[in-house]
């Protein structure tokens, strides 16, 4: 599934949201794209697969939104094509360029959810 960012029609746009800019965020935002200088926390909810978020430049408007390498992303997404297995993943933004950003494919944390109910 494709990313529908901030430049999409308002009825379908679903960009990530910055929750906090973090400690020393002003210098992070204006001066550096180094991994060690990220500091913001982002959330993202979609029916995309976890494997989609790690594709290079997945967040095609990441630079414009203010994402920086080293920012933390918490995403509520899916683990299978059939939109089952909804999970939460926590990872780091990497590969930031004017073409976009993505979540690191190494070292992200995921937690599978189970359906409530049952007997």
N, C-alpha and C positions, 0 to 999 in steps of 0.2 A: 504494500500500500504506500502511496506517495505521501510525502509530508505536505501539509497545507498550512503554510506560514502566514505571516502578517500581511503579505501582499495579495492574498487570495480574497475573494468576495467575502464581505462581512458575515454572510450566512454560513460559510464553511471554514473560515479562518480558525486555526487552532495552534497558535504559537506557544512555546513554553513561557512561563511567567516567572519573573524574578521575584523571589520572596524577600530576600535581604541582600544588601550589597556587601555585607561583611566588614570585618575590621580592615581599616586602611583602604576602603573601597575606592576613594577618589583617586589615589595614586595608581591603583590597579587598573581602573577603568581608562584613565587617560594616558598612562605611560608605558604599559608593558603588556605583551601577550605571552610572557614566559609562564611555563607550568607552575612555577613556584609563586606566581603573583596573582593567581585567581583568588577569589574570596567570596564570590556571590553564591547564593543558593537559588536554584531554579526548580520548578515543578513542571511536569508535562503529563497530560492524560490523553490517551488515544487508543485506538484499536490497532495501531501498528504492532508489529512483532518486535520482540527484544532484539532480534538480529537486524532489524531495519535501523535502529538507533545508532548502531556502530558503523554503518556505511559512511565512507568519507563524504563530508559536506551534507549530511542528512538534513541538518537544520540550515537550510540554504540562506536564511536571513539572520543567522546567529550573530554575525559581526555587527549587523545593523541593530539588532536587539540589545547589544552590549555584552554578549557572552565573551568570556576570556578563558584561555587555557588554564586549567586548574580549578575552574568553577565546579561546584557540585550540582548534579542533576538527580532529582528523585522523580521517577516516572512510574505511572500506573499504566501498564500495557498488557499485551497478550503474549503467550508463549507458543501458540500454534495458529495456523491459518484459519482454523474453524472458529476463531474468537472464543476459545475455551482456555482454561488455564490462566486466568487473569493473575498477574503477579506485579509486585513492586520491585523495581531495581534502583540501586543507588550507584552512581558512577561519576567519573570525572570528564569534563569537557576537554577534548584534545583536537589537534589539527586545525585550529582556528585560522581562517584566512578570509579574504573578502568574498570567497566562493561559498563559505559556510563553516559549519562546525559539526562535530559528532561526539558521541560518548565513547570513551576508551573501551576497546574490546578486551582489555586485560584488567583483571582485578575488580570488576564490578560485583556488587553484592545483589543477589536475587533471593526472593522468598516466594515460594509457591503458595497459593491459597487453595483451600478446599471448600467445597460447597457446604453451606450450613444445612442443618436438618438431618434427616436420616432415621431416626428411630430411637 
